[in-house]
Amino acid sequence: MFLETMLLTFKVALHTTCILFIIGIPIAFWLSTTKSKFKPIFETIISMPLVLPPSVIGFYLLIFLGPSSFTGSFFEDWFDMRLVFSYEGIIIGSTIFSFPFMVHPIQSGLQSLPKSLTEASYTLGKSKLQTLFYIQLPNIRASLLVGVVLTFAHTVGEFGVVLMIGGNIPGVTRLASIAIYDEVEALNYDLANQYALTLFVICFIILLVVYMMNRKFSGVLK
């Protein structure tokens, strides 16, 4: 049960990180370049998971994706997919809850690049897409790394959202954070410590690697 729970936890974190990396880059690029008057509204929406209690997000996701909702019934009728108390449900919840942890670092990295770098690329006839992938993204590797690691680590530690929308189904939605809570309630502190210590060590190692790589990237840029 321990290994199954830990593997499921990291599987959810990996899938969430990959999804957010793909959709986070174009959104961060748009936010870093747009002059739209609606930009503050979009930035506020993206940042909401940072300040809202997880239970609030989980509750509205439960309502929005439940079988009695239009979205939930649509997926259940057409794709035979149940979005609540399922693996797919916690992926959706994790993606929304970890959204700002991917978008903000990439947006900050793109905004910190000298404008002359982008203008030079356009002068040489490169499109915005070519400039993004061949000029801008390679120069913000540290920001990309921070976004990936923060998203992964934050997803690993999720509790409220995944509990609300996924429940506590062993092998399906029971993640490490939920398992810790269960074991503490059962006064099984040894197993709770096993879960907690494993997460602590892994997150410490990941963050250590990030800081070391950031230092390396900073040295290369200098």
Number of C-alpha atoms within 10 A of each C-alpha: 9 13 10 14 21 21 15 21 23 17 15 22 23 19 16 26 28 15 14 24 19 11 13 23 19 16 16 22 20 14 22 18 11 10 9 9 8 9 14 11 10 12 15 12 11 19 18 15 18 14 7 11 12 19 16 14 20 24 15 14 20 22 16 16 23 20 18 11 12 13 14 19 18 16 15 15 11 8 9 10 15 19 26 25 21 18 21 17 23 27 25 18 29 27 22 19 26 25 25 25 26 28 28 22 22 31 24 16 20 24 17 11 14 10 10 9 12 16 13 12 18 14 9 8 11 16 11 14 11 13 18 19 11 13 16 22 19 11 17 21 16 22 21 22 18 22 24 24 20 22 27 25 22 17 26 24 18 21 20 19 24 31 22 22 30 25 20 18 13 13 15 18 26 24 31 27 22 19 22 20 14 16 16 14 11 10 11 13 13 11 16 21 14 13 20 16 12 14 19 12 10 12 19 13 11 14 15 12 13 18 14 11 16 17 13 12 15 11 9 8 8 5
